Each structure stands twice: as structure tokens, then as C-alpha cells.
């Protein structure tokens, strides 16, 4: 049944951000992750308006217990929303309860894009109104699942997650090293016992045979996103996927950064530690800490990690200055919505979740992220012995960045892509 959209049609954007209006049947609030509620959704985004009936429910694990709830949306039809690459039915609304900058996930996604992960989740800040009640500033993001514009896996492949909350999922197993693993594809309503056992065998091989079936490049890029951002949850929830045509298991996509960028009071600041965050104070599902240790301490992988980091530093994709520019842009974009959000949820001066510091203004919260980025890149440079300009002599032909003069402008070429000197992707 398509709900009446009369109340919604008169509404436009509340701020400069897109506004997602949700009207549920009988004004019922979503109450758990299982039961979907019929609703009508209108997304106002400038001159663009999307309207469709849908189903909505809660999502997340710890996050669904906060006053500001996270939601999962399932449209009746496939849509591209607020400029997303994917045209799909399933979307997530991330609540950012403990992240008072309201941007940490988006900032980490930008790191993933700059490190050229095969797939980075789409996300955009939006305002959300449900049944006439303003819920706050959210991030409208891809749902992590198998899809041609998301995680691209063929019919015989899989999408799994080393997941501390695996027991809350429909299909999961424990590895031989007692790591909990959720299976997201094949889907729970079609997967067979034979398929589950085959997936378990592949994961056990990764844990026990020196990661011989793992793709090194995606693992290292995923590792760099986690360490640069200082994400204490990187190996609490880690996705892997594989196609049927190859034995290789890929790492990704990146996900869940509300505790990153110095937002976890258990880290005692991150840059005060000599060890990587995953080793000194990160949260890990099962045996994932040893899993990462084995891979990172391999001499070939360790050398490649330094080479990768140096190459992206040299081509301008990674730097404190470049990422702070992203922070500046996001702050300007989110600022008006943030003001409404913290009127609705007046927590700026309160400790919530794992806040490392408690400020009094939105600007102060954002400034701490800038300070962290400056400190963290200096820390990573020292940890990986980065010397500017030397990466060109260390990388393979396919990864070697090189300068070229095009139309009077110096650009950097790498891996079939073209970048400006400051790291902006041009082609």
C-alpha cells in the first residue's frame, strides 16, 4: 500500500543539504532490526525530488541503542539517490550519535577513494524528518551488499565479514582460530551447508597459511585507511569478498568510522603510542589481531606497505593539508544542519559513547579533527620512514606515479588516472 504523501509534498529542504522525509504507516516508529514498517519517502535535493513507497526498520548494533536512531531503507523500486553511483533499493541512514563532527565516515570514505580501493561506499550528509519530527543530520549511504555498483561478486562468490556481532546475523560461523564471521552473500534464504563449509575453508586458509590466498593490494590499502584515520574498530568489523573465478580474497570495503580520528577515549591519544592502533588499543573480532600481525610483519608486505604509502604521499593524494581541505569543505557543507542537529540533540557539552574529548561547539569538535590529521600524518611518515620524492624509485611500473606536462599544466599519472599536484583526481 502506498501511503498518502500529502504532508510531505509541501516540504522542501530544511538546510542546504538534501532532506529525507519519511512518513510511516500509522506514524509508527521503527523499533528493531527485523520488522519493517511500510512508509512513503520524499527526498528533496535542490530541484530534484525523489518519491517512492518503501520499508524502514532500525539498523546497526550498538548504534541502535542511542536516542538518535539509525535506519535501513528498502525502496519498492531501485533509485539513484542524492547523486549516488548505484541505483538500488537498499540504503542506510547513519546516525552519527557519538561523532559530533557528523563527518568522520565521509572523511574516511575520502581516504579510501584516494587510496583507490576498488569500491568505496557512497555517502552524503542529509537532514531526516520522520512523521513530522526532525531526527537530525544523518549520512545517507550505500548498503554494503553484493550489487553491480557496490561489492561486485559473481553468483559463485561470497561477501563475508569478520564481525564481533556475528551471532546477531542470520548466517555465521567461527573459524578454526575462533574468529566470528558473518556471511552476507550468498543470502541467508538461499545459502546451503556446502557453501557455508566452502567459505569457512577459504577463511581458515587465510588465517593459517600466511594469507596465501589474499589480495595484498586491497588489504594494505584497507590497512592504511584504518591506521591513518586511527579507527579502533577496523578489525572489529572487516569485510572480505571473492569471486568464483579466482581463489583470491579481497579486503573491503571500508566501513564504520564513528570512533576514528581521535574519538575513542581508550586510545590515550593515538599518536602517543609507538605501535599501530590495531595493536595497542584497537578492538578486534576473535583472532583478527594475530591475523593482521602475520600479514603486516611479512617482510615483502612490510616493504610494499612503505612503497604504497610513499607513492600516495608523493603524488599528493595523501597529506594532512589535502585531508584538512576535505574537512573544511565538509564543515561548510554540514554547518547549518549541525546547528539544527544539536538543537534537537543538545549533547555538544556531554560525554556520549566513547568521546575522547568533550567540547562546547561544533567548530571545536571539527578543529580537533584537523589537529589530529596533522599529528597523524607526521606519525605515519615517521613509522613508515617516508622520505619525499623517493617513491618513484621504489614502485613497480604499473604503480609508478610520473609527472607530465599537459596543456601547460603539470599533472601526475598513476594507474591510468590523472591527478593535479595537490592530489585532485582529474580523469
Beta strands, then each sheet from edge to edge (+ up, - down):
strand 1: 18-24
strand 2: 37-45
strand 3: 48-58
strand 4: 71-79
strand 5: 88-94
strand 6: 123-130
strand 7: 133-142
strand 8: 158-163
strand 9: 172-174
strand 10: 180-185
strand 11: 237-242
strand 12: 250-251
strand 13: 402-406
strand 14: 409-414
strand 15: 417-419
sheet 1: 1+ 2- 3+ 4- 5+ 7- 6+ 1+
sheet 2: 9+ 10- 8+ 11- 12+
sheet 3: 13+ 14- 15+
end
